[in-house]
């Protein structure tokens, strides 16, 4: 890492799916005027890229090559909705599909894929600062983050949130099936050998089960102020 990059502050927000970290990371980044890295989207993009080239069942080395060659761009449309491009074509819908999340979770357990994505993730560290959301932002990718937050919520609450999100999009999934998927994915993410989902030793734990999104965002912004992270 260059000396310049090392001086750019990072806030790491890690936690399981449905903890609200994506929305909260976005709000914190907007409030500070900082860049945002949604690292889960990168694992999902590897899954999309592999599927597009008919290599969903490819061996680890091949998936790692796909990861190393990812050409991605993030943005928002006029309605403020997220847009994601892979090699110049839009794949926002595919990236957020449930199957893509499941495949990403399997791909994320492969050490060579994780290594292949390290540099790409660190490249998002740009002035004036970065809010990075994922599973191992504080522990592996940006261990020198000025603030590390580990956001949790009960599995039941996370399933309910995801259910509502999908329903709002017109997607009908049964709540018990969703709970099972979330528990399966949690297990896979926390039991895997490489970069398991676990708080960094110096992370601050924040349980969002009974808090609004705004209250969680405000707690993090208060920590940012107290820690004097913004230069
Ligand atoms: O947060 P998400 O659901 O978009 O992440 C998709 C998958 O990628 C999820 O199963 C966990 C994995 N992931 C990871 O292993 N490390 C990260 N930094 C981000 C996501």
py3Dmol code that shows the C-alpha trace and the ligand (Angstrom):
import py3Dmol

protein = """\
ATOM      1  CA  UNK A   1       0.000   0.000   0.000  1.00  0.00           C
ATOM      2  CA  UNK A   2       1.313   3.462  -0.810  1.00  0.00           C
ATOM      3  CA  UNK A   3       1.932   5.958   2.005  1.00  0.00           C
ATOM      4  CA  UNK A   4      -0.793   8.165   0.568  1.00  0.00           C
ATOM      5  CA  UNK A   5      -3.382   5.358   0.631  1.00  0.00           C
ATOM      6  CA  UNK A   6      -2.379   4.484   4.212  1.00  0.00           C
ATOM      7  CA  UNK A   7      -3.228   8.014   5.322  1.00  0.00           C
ATOM      8  CA  UNK A   8      -6.765   7.825   3.869  1.00  0.00           C
ATOM      9  CA  UNK A   9      -9.211   6.947   6.659  1.00  0.00           C
ATOM     10  CA  UNK A  10     -11.386   3.826   6.479  1.00  0.00           C
ATOM     11  CA  UNK A  11     -14.480   2.887   8.456  1.00  0.00           C
ATOM     12  CA  UNK A  12     -15.083  -0.884   8.342  1.00  0.00           C
ATOM     13  CA  UNK A  13     -18.643  -2.095   8.822  1.00  0.00           C
ATOM     14  CA  UNK A  14     -18.849  -5.878   8.995  1.00  0.00           C
ATOM     15  CA  UNK A  15     -21.623  -8.259   9.909  1.00  0.00           C
ATOM     16  CA  UNK A  16     -23.957 -10.989   8.678  1.00  0.00           C
ATOM     17  CA  UNK A  17     -26.447 -10.546   5.858  1.00  0.00           C
ATOM     18  CA  UNK A  18     -29.547  -8.659   6.895  1.00  0.00           C
ATOM     19  CA  UNK A  19     -27.819  -6.814   9.731  1.00  0.00           C
ATOM     20  CA  UNK A  20     -28.513  -3.613   7.788  1.00  0.00           C
ATOM     21  CA  UNK A  21     -24.856  -2.896   7.108  1.00  0.00           C
ATOM     22  CA  UNK A  22     -25.371  -2.117   3.396  1.00  0.00           C
ATOM     23  CA  UNK A  23     -27.932   0.615   4.046  1.00  0.00           C
ATOM     24  CA  UNK A  24     -26.058   1.937   7.052  1.00  0.00           C
ATOM     25  CA  UNK A  25     -22.678   1.989   5.284  1.00  0.00           C
ATOM     26  CA  UNK A  26     -24.304   3.973   2.464  1.00  0.00           C
ATOM     27  CA  UNK A  27     -25.812   6.489   4.894  1.00  0.00           C
ATOM     28  CA  UNK A  28     -22.530   6.919   6.775  1.00  0.00           C
ATOM     29  CA  UNK A  29     -20.640   7.400   3.479  1.00  0.00           C
ATOM     30  CA  UNK A  30     -23.191   9.969   2.280  1.00  0.00           C
ATOM     31  CA  UNK A  31     -23.116  11.868   5.595  1.00  0.00           C
ATOM     32  CA  UNK A  32     -19.312  12.086   5.481  1.00  0.00           C
ATOM     33  CA  UNK A  33     -19.036  12.575   1.698  1.00  0.00           C
ATOM     34  CA  UNK A  34     -16.799   9.486   1.491  1.00  0.00           C
ATOM     35  CA  UNK A  35     -16.496   6.621  -0.996  1.00  0.00           C
ATOM     36  CA  UNK A  36     -18.318   3.357  -0.442  1.00  0.00           C
ATOM     37  CA  UNK A  37     -17.192  -0.226  -0.985  1.00  0.00           C
ATOM     38  CA  UNK A  38     -19.857  -2.931  -1.002  1.00  0.00           C
ATOM     39  CA  UNK A  39     -17.483  -5.887  -0.929  1.00  0.00           C
ATOM     40  CA  UNK A  40     -20.319  -8.443  -0.956  1.00  0.00           C
ATOM     41  CA  UNK A  41     -21.267  -7.149  -4.398  1.00  0.00           C
ATOM     42  CA  UNK A  42     -17.786  -8.136  -5.636  1.00  0.00           C
ATOM     43  CA  UNK A  43     -18.285 -11.759  -4.525  1.00  0.00           C
ATOM     44  CA  UNK A  44     -21.711 -11.651  -6.150  1.00  0.00           C
ATOM     45  CA  UNK A  45     -20.142 -10.265  -9.338  1.00  0.00           C
ATOM     46  CA  UNK A  46     -17.703 -13.165  -9.484  1.00  0.00           C
ATOM     47  CA  UNK A  47     -20.765 -15.445  -9.353  1.00  0.00           C
ATOM     48  CA  UNK A  48     -22.468 -13.483 -12.162  1.00  0.00           C
ATOM     49  CA  UNK A  49     -19.313 -13.409 -14.309  1.00  0.00           C
ATOM     50  CA  UNK A  50     -18.811 -17.158 -13.831  1.00  0.00           C
ATOM     51  CA  UNK A  51     -22.442 -17.891 -14.716  1.00  0.00           C
ATOM     52  CA  UNK A  52     -22.302 -15.658 -17.790  1.00  0.00           C
ATOM     53  CA  UNK A  53     -19.319 -17.531 -19.151  1.00  0.00           C
ATOM     54  CA  UNK A  54     -20.847 -20.926 -18.306  1.00  0.00           C
ATOM     55  CA  UNK A  55     -18.260 -21.534 -15.581  1.00  0.00           C
ATOM     56  CA  UNK A  56     -20.401 -21.649 -12.437  1.00  0.00           C
ATOM     57  CA  UNK A  57     -18.935 -25.053 -11.592  1.00  0.00           C
ATOM     58  CA  UNK A  58     -15.367 -24.096 -12.481  1.00  0.00           C
ATOM     59  CA  UNK A  59     -12.428 -25.025 -10.267  1.00  0.00           C
ATOM     60  CA  UNK A  60     -11.029 -22.577  -7.703  1.00  0.00           C
ATOM     61  CA  UNK A  61      -8.143 -21.434  -9.920  1.00  0.00           C
ATOM     62  CA  UNK A  62     -10.511 -20.514 -12.735  1.00  0.00           C
ATOM     63  CA  UNK A  63     -12.888 -18.643 -10.399  1.00  0.00           C
ATOM     64  CA  UNK A  64      -9.883 -16.797  -8.954  1.00  0.00           C
ATOM     65  CA  UNK A  65      -8.870 -15.775 -12.477  1.00  0.00           C
ATOM     66  CA  UNK A  66     -12.395 -14.486 -13.112  1.00  0.00           C
ATOM     67  CA  UNK A  67     -12.169 -12.538  -9.819  1.00  0.00           C
ATOM     68  CA  UNK A  68      -8.795 -11.038 -10.732  1.00  0.00           C
ATOM     69  CA  UNK A  69     -10.134  -9.893 -14.117  1.00  0.00           C
ATOM     70  CA  UNK A  70     -13.405  -8.371 -12.837  1.00  0.00           C
ATOM     71  CA  UNK A  71     -14.198  -5.084 -14.504  1.00  0.00           C
ATOM     72  CA  UNK A  72     -16.826  -3.381 -12.360  1.00  0.00           C
ATOM     73  CA  UNK A  73     -18.462  -0.030 -11.980  1.00  0.00           C
ATOM     74  CA  UNK A  74     -20.952   1.110  -9.342  1.00  0.00           C
ATOM     75  CA  UNK A  75     -23.371   4.006  -9.691  1.00  0.00           C
ATOM     76  CA  UNK A  76     -26.934   5.172  -9.170  1.00  0.00           C
ATOM     77  CA  UNK A  77     -29.668   6.008 -11.677  1.00  0.00           C
ATOM     78  CA  UNK A  78     -31.803   9.158 -11.653  1.00  0.00           C
ATOM     79  CA  UNK A  79     -34.217   7.571  -9.180  1.00  0.00           C
ATOM     80  CA  UNK A  80     -31.291   7.038  -6.808  1.00  0.00           C
ATOM     81  CA  UNK A  81     -31.366   3.257  -7.323  1.00  0.00           C
ATOM     82  CA  UNK A  82     -28.182   1.251  -7.288  1.00  0.00           C
ATOM     83  CA  UNK A  83     -26.644   0.324 -10.636  1.00  0.00           C
ATOM     84  CA  UNK A  84     -23.845  -2.181 -11.137  1.00  0.00           C
ATOM     85  CA  UNK A  85     -21.995  -2.818 -14.384  1.00  0.00           C
ATOM     86  CA  UNK A  86     -19.874  -5.826 -15.235  1.00  0.00           C
ATOM     87  CA  UNK A  87     -17.559  -5.408 -18.230  1.00  0.00           C
ATOM     88  CA  UNK A  88     -19.741  -2.547 -19.472  1.00  0.00           C
ATOM     89  CA  UNK A  89     -23.198  -4.132 -19.197  1.00  0.00           C
ATOM     90  CA  UNK A  90     -25.657  -3.638 -16.377  1.00  0.00           C
ATOM     91  CA  UNK A  91     -26.162  -6.567 -14.021  1.00  0.00           C
ATOM     92  CA  UNK A  92     -27.841  -4.885 -11.017  1.00  0.00           C
ATOM     93  CA  UNK A  93     -30.820  -7.285 -11.003  1.00  0.00           C
ATOM     94  CA  UNK A  94     -28.719 -10.450 -11.285  1.00  0.00           C
ATOM     95  CA  UNK A  95     -26.348  -9.296  -8.523  1.00  0.00           C
ATOM     96  CA  UNK A  96     -29.138  -8.918  -5.967  1.00  0.00           C
ATOM     97  CA  UNK A  97     -30.963 -12.171  -6.789  1.00  0.00           C
ATOM     98  CA  UNK A  98     -31.149 -14.763  -3.975  1.00  0.00           C
ATOM     99  CA  UNK A  99     -29.416 -17.484  -6.045  1.00  0.00           C
ATOM    100  CA  UNK A 100     -26.541 -15.124  -6.712  1.00  0.00           C
ATOM    101  CA  UNK A 101     -26.125 -14.566  -2.947  1.00  0.00           C
ATOM    102  CA  UNK A 102     -26.014 -18.308  -2.346  1.00  0.00           C
ATOM    103  CA  UNK A 103     -23.451 -18.860  -5.052  1.00  0.00           C
ATOM    104  CA  UNK A 104     -21.409 -15.883  -3.804  1.00  0.00           C
ATOM    105  CA  UNK A 105     -21.366 -17.448  -0.345  1.00  0.00           C
ATOM    106  CA  UNK A 106     -19.867 -20.653  -1.780  1.00  0.00           C
ATOM    107  CA  UNK A 107     -17.365 -18.745  -3.911  1.00  0.00           C
ATOM    108  CA  UNK A 108     -16.382 -16.594  -0.902  1.00  0.00           C
ATOM    109  CA  UNK A 109     -15.136 -19.719   0.890  1.00  0.00           C
ATOM    110  CA  UNK A 110     -12.373 -20.195  -1.714  1.00  0.00           C
ATOM    111  CA  UNK A 111      -9.046 -18.731  -0.482  1.00  0.00           C
ATOM    112  CA  UNK A 112      -7.695 -17.991  -3.972  1.00  0.00           C
ATOM    113  CA  UNK A 113     -10.814 -15.995  -4.860  1.00  0.00           C
ATOM    114  CA  UNK A 114     -10.469 -13.958  -1.659  1.00  0.00           C
ATOM    115  CA  UNK A 115      -6.821 -13.251  -2.424  1.00  0.00           C
ATOM    116  CA  UNK A 116      -7.684 -12.289  -6.009  1.00  0.00           C
ATOM    117  CA  UNK A 117     -10.201  -9.709  -4.750  1.00  0.00           C
ATOM    118  CA  UNK A 118      -7.899  -8.101  -2.163  1.00  0.00           C
ATOM    119  CA  UNK A 119      -6.245  -5.611  -4.468  1.00  0.00           C
ATOM    120  CA  UNK A 120      -9.502  -4.644  -6.153  1.00  0.00           C
ATOM    121  CA  UNK A 121     -11.060  -3.928  -2.739  1.00  0.00           C
ATOM    122  CA  UNK A 122      -8.072  -1.917  -1.509  1.00  0.00           C
ATOM    123  CA  UNK A 123      -8.249   0.151  -4.692  1.00  0.00           C
ATOM    124  CA  UNK A 124     -11.490   1.693  -3.402  1.00  0.00           C
ATOM    125  CA  UNK A 125      -9.499   3.508  -0.689  1.00  0.00           C
ATOM    126  CA  UNK A 126      -9.538   7.018  -2.081  1.00  0.00           C
ATOM    127  CA  UNK A 127      -9.573  10.499  -0.536  1.00  0.00           C
ATOM    128  CA  UNK A 128     -11.298  11.839   1.445  1.00  0.00           C
ATOM    129  CA  UNK A 129     -12.151   8.428   2.967  1.00  0.00           C
ATOM    130  CA  UNK A 130     -13.820   5.060   2.538  1.00  0.00           C
ATOM    131  CA  UNK A 131     -16.693   3.296   4.234  1.00  0.00           C
ATOM    132  CA  UNK A 132     -16.243  -0.418   3.515  1.00  0.00           C
ATOM    133  CA  UNK A 133     -18.966  -2.950   4.176  1.00  0.00           C
ATOM    134  CA  UNK A 134     -18.577  -6.712   4.248  1.00  0.00           C
ATOM    135  CA  UNK A 135     -17.480  -9.593   6.436  1.00  0.00           C
ATOM    136  CA  UNK A 136     -13.724  -9.120   6.776  1.00  0.00           C
ATOM    137  CA  UNK A 137     -13.192  -5.410   6.135  1.00  0.00           C
ATOM    138  CA  UNK A 138     -11.821  -4.748   9.630  1.00  0.00           C
ATOM    139  CA  UNK A 139     -10.054  -8.074  10.107  1.00  0.00           C
ATOM    140  CA  UNK A 140      -8.391  -8.678   6.721  1.00  0.00           C
ATOM    141  CA  UNK A 141      -8.844  -6.091   4.001  1.00  0.00           C
ATOM    142  CA  UNK A 142      -8.381  -2.854   5.971  1.00  0.00           C
ATOM    143  CA  UNK A 143      -6.883  -3.928   9.331  1.00  0.00           C
ATOM    144  CA  UNK A 144      -5.749  -0.321   9.900  1.00  0.00           C
ATOM    145  CA  UNK A 145      -9.329   1.064   9.746  1.00  0.00           C
ATOM    146  CA  UNK A 146      -9.817   3.994  12.131  1.00  0.00           C
ATOM    147  CA  UNK A 147     -13.150   2.566  13.223  1.00  0.00           C
ATOM    148  CA  UNK A 148     -14.333  -1.047  13.010  1.00  0.00           C
ATOM    149  CA  UNK A 149     -17.989  -1.791  13.579  1.00  0.00           C
ATOM    150  CA  UNK A 150     -19.448  -5.287  13.785  1.00  0.00           C
ATOM    151  CA  UNK A 151     -23.153  -4.957  13.165  1.00  0.00           C
ATOM    152  CA  UNK A 152     -25.434  -7.762  14.279  1.00  0.00           C
ATOM    153  CA  UNK A 153     -29.161  -8.463  14.506  1.00  0.00           C
ATOM    154  CA  UNK A 154     -31.032 -11.605  15.510  1.00  0.00           C
ATOM    155  CA  UNK A 155     -31.532 -14.175  12.704  1.00  0.00           C
ATOM    156  CA  UNK A 156     -35.291 -13.746  13.094  1.00  0.00           C
ATOM    157  CA  UNK A 157     -35.121  -9.980  12.647  1.00  0.00           C
ATOM    158  CA  UNK A 158     -32.802 -10.332   9.656  1.00  0.00           C
ATOM    159  CA  UNK A 159     -35.135 -12.799   7.956  1.00  0.00           C
ATOM    160  CA  UNK A 160     -38.062 -10.415   8.518  1.00  0.00           C
ATOM    161  CA  UNK A 161     -36.130  -7.497   7.018  1.00  0.00           C
ATOM    162  CA  UNK A 162     -35.095  -9.506   3.964  1.00  0.00           C
ATOM    163  CA  UNK A 163     -38.665 -10.750   3.543  1.00  0.00           C
ATOM    164  CA  UNK A 164     -39.987  -7.186   3.509  1.00  0.00           C
ATOM    165  CA  UNK A 165     -37.252  -6.070   1.089  1.00  0.00           C
ATOM    166  CA  UNK A 166     -38.139  -8.848  -1.368  1.00  0.00           C
ATOM    167  CA  UNK A 167     -41.878  -8.278  -0.963  1.00  0.00           C
ATOM    168  CA  UNK A 168     -41.404  -4.597  -1.787  1.00  0.00           C
ATOM    169  CA  UNK A 169     -39.728  -5.732  -5.002  1.00  0.00           C
ATOM    170  CA  UNK A 170     -42.710  -7.977  -5.781  1.00  0.00           C
ATOM    171  CA  UNK A 171     -40.760 -11.161  -4.981  1.00  0.00           C
ATOM    172  CA  UNK A 172     -42.714 -13.654  -2.885  1.00  0.00           C
ATOM    173  CA  UNK A 173     -40.556 -15.929  -0.723  1.00  0.00           C
ATOM    174  CA  UNK A 174     -41.765 -17.800   2.372  1.00  0.00           C
ATOM    175  CA  UNK A 175     -40.415 -16.440   5.666  1.00  0.00           C
ATOM    176  CA  UNK A 176     -39.423 -19.873   7.078  1.00  0.00           C
ATOM    177  CA  UNK A 177     -37.530 -20.686   3.853  1.00  0.00           C
ATOM    178  CA  UNK A 178     -35.750 -17.352   4.078  1.00  0.00           C
ATOM    179  CA  UNK A 179     -34.844 -17.957   7.744  1.00  0.00           C
ATOM    180  CA  UNK A 180     -33.353 -21.319   6.802  1.00  0.00           C
ATOM    181  CA  UNK A 181     -31.335 -19.745   3.970  1.00  0.00           C
ATOM    182  CA  UNK A 182     -30.027 -17.028   6.299  1.00  0.00           C
ATOM    183  CA  UNK A 183     -29.035 -19.560   8.960  1.00  0.00           C
ATOM    184  CA  UNK A 184     -27.334 -21.779   6.340  1.00  0.00           C
ATOM    185  CA  UNK A 185     -25.434 -18.863   4.924  1.00  0.00           C
ATOM    186  CA  UNK A 186     -24.416 -17.609   8.391  1.00  0.00           C
ATOM    187  CA  UNK A 187     -23.110 -21.057   9.227  1.00  0.00           C
ATOM    188  CA  UNK A 188     -21.135 -21.305   5.989  1.00  0.00           C
ATOM    189  CA  UNK A 189     -19.756 -17.770   6.362  1.00  0.00           C
ATOM    190  CA  UNK A 190     -18.703 -18.231  10.002  1.00  0.00           C
ATOM    191  CA  UNK A 191     -17.399 -21.800   9.786  1.00  0.00           C
ATOM    192  CA  UNK A 192     -15.276 -21.455   6.673  1.00  0.00           C
ATOM    193  CA  UNK A 193     -11.518 -21.744   7.136  1.00  0.00           C
ATOM    194  CA  UNK A 194     -10.556 -18.512   5.377  1.00  0.00           C
ATOM    195  CA  UNK A 195     -11.709 -15.152   6.703  1.00  0.00           C
ATOM    196  CA  UNK A 196     -14.659 -16.520   8.672  1.00  0.00           C
ATOM    197  CA  UNK A 197     -17.382 -14.069   9.645  1.00  0.00           C
ATOM    198  CA  UNK A 198     -16.111 -12.943  13.032  1.00  0.00           C
ATOM    199  CA  UNK A 199     -15.631  -9.504  14.588  1.00  0.00           C
ATOM    200  CA  UNK A 200     -12.110  -8.091  14.415  1.00  0.00           C
ATOM    201  CA  UNK A 201     -10.567  -8.047  17.894  1.00  0.00           C
ATOM    202  CA  UNK A 202     -10.790  -4.283  18.091  1.00  0.00           C
ATOM    203  CA  UNK A 203     -14.292  -3.997  16.549  1.00  0.00           C
ATOM    204  CA  UNK A 204     -17.174  -2.292  18.334  1.00  0.00           C
ATOM    205  CA  UNK A 205     -20.259  -4.514  18.454  1.00  0.00           C
ATOM    206  CA  UNK A 206     -23.569  -2.927  17.580  1.00  0.00           C
ATOM    207  CA  UNK A 207     -26.851  -4.864  17.738  1.00  0.00           C
ATOM    208  CA  UNK A 208     -29.394  -3.323  15.383  1.00  0.00           C
ATOM    209  CA  UNK A 209     -32.303  -5.689  16.226  1.00  0.00           C
ATOM    210  CA  UNK A 210     -34.255  -3.019  18.080  1.00  0.00           C
ATOM    211  CA  UNK A 211     -32.795   0.119  16.512  1.00  0.00           C
ATOM    212  CA  UNK A 212     -33.907   2.145  13.496  1.00  0.00           C
ATOM    213  CA  UNK A 213     -31.508   2.561  10.581  1.00  0.00           C
ATOM    214  CA  UNK A 214     -31.121   6.244  11.442  1.00  0.00           C
ATOM    215  CA  UNK A 215     -30.293   5.457  15.077  1.00  0.00           C
ATOM    216  CA  UNK A 216     -27.573   3.000  14.022  1.00  0.00           C
ATOM    217  CA  UNK A 217     -26.138   5.493  11.520  1.00  0.00           C
ATOM    218  CA  UNK A 218     -26.100   8.200  14.188  1.00  0.00           C
ATOM    219  CA  UNK A 219     -24.308   5.931  16.680  1.00  0.00           C
ATOM    220  CA  UNK A 220     -21.573   5.304  14.118  1.00  0.00           C
ATOM    221  CA  UNK A 221     -21.306   9.001  13.227  1.00  0.00           C
ATOM    222  CA  UNK A 222     -20.981   9.811  16.955  1.00  0.00           C
ATOM    223  CA  UNK A 223     -18.103   7.310  17.208  1.00  0.00           C
ATOM    224  CA  UNK A 224     -16.491   8.882  14.144  1.00  0.00           C
ATOM    225  CA  UNK A 225     -16.653  12.293  15.808  1.00  0.00           C
ATOM    226  CA  UNK A 226     -15.301  11.064  19.123  1.00  0.00           C
ATOM    227  CA  UNK A 227     -12.432   9.221  17.460  1.00  0.00           C
ATOM    228  CA  UNK A 228     -11.513  12.251  15.361  1.00  0.00           C
ATOM    229  CA  UNK A 229     -11.300  10.115  12.223  1.00  0.00           C
ATOM    230  CA  UNK A 230     -12.307  12.833   9.784  1.00  0.00           C
ATOM    231  CA  UNK A 231      -9.229  14.876   8.936  1.00  0.00           C
TER     232      UNK A 231
END
"""
ligand_1 = """\
20
LIG
O -23.277 -9.124 1.849
P -23.697 -9.994 0.667
O -24.889 -10.848 0.962
O -23.849 -9.211 -0.606
O -22.454 -10.995 0.419
C -22.528 -12.041 -0.484
C -21.667 -13.212 0.025
O -20.284 -12.847 -0.030
C -21.964 -13.617 1.468
O -22.317 -14.975 1.527
C -20.686 -13.436 2.212
C -19.637 -13.169 1.186
N -18.771 -12.052 1.563
C -17.540 -12.354 2.114
O -17.230 -13.522 2.313
N -16.679 -11.343 2.417
C -17.029 -10.070 2.232
N -16.170 -9.097 2.545
C -18.302 -9.748 1.697
C -19.152 -10.772 1.378
"""
view = py3Dmol.view(width=600, height=400)
view.addModel(protein, "pdb")
view.setStyle({"model": 0}, {"cartoon": {"style": "trace"}})
view.addModel(ligand_1, "xyz")
view.setStyle({"model": 1}, {"stick": {}})
view.zoomTo()
view.show()
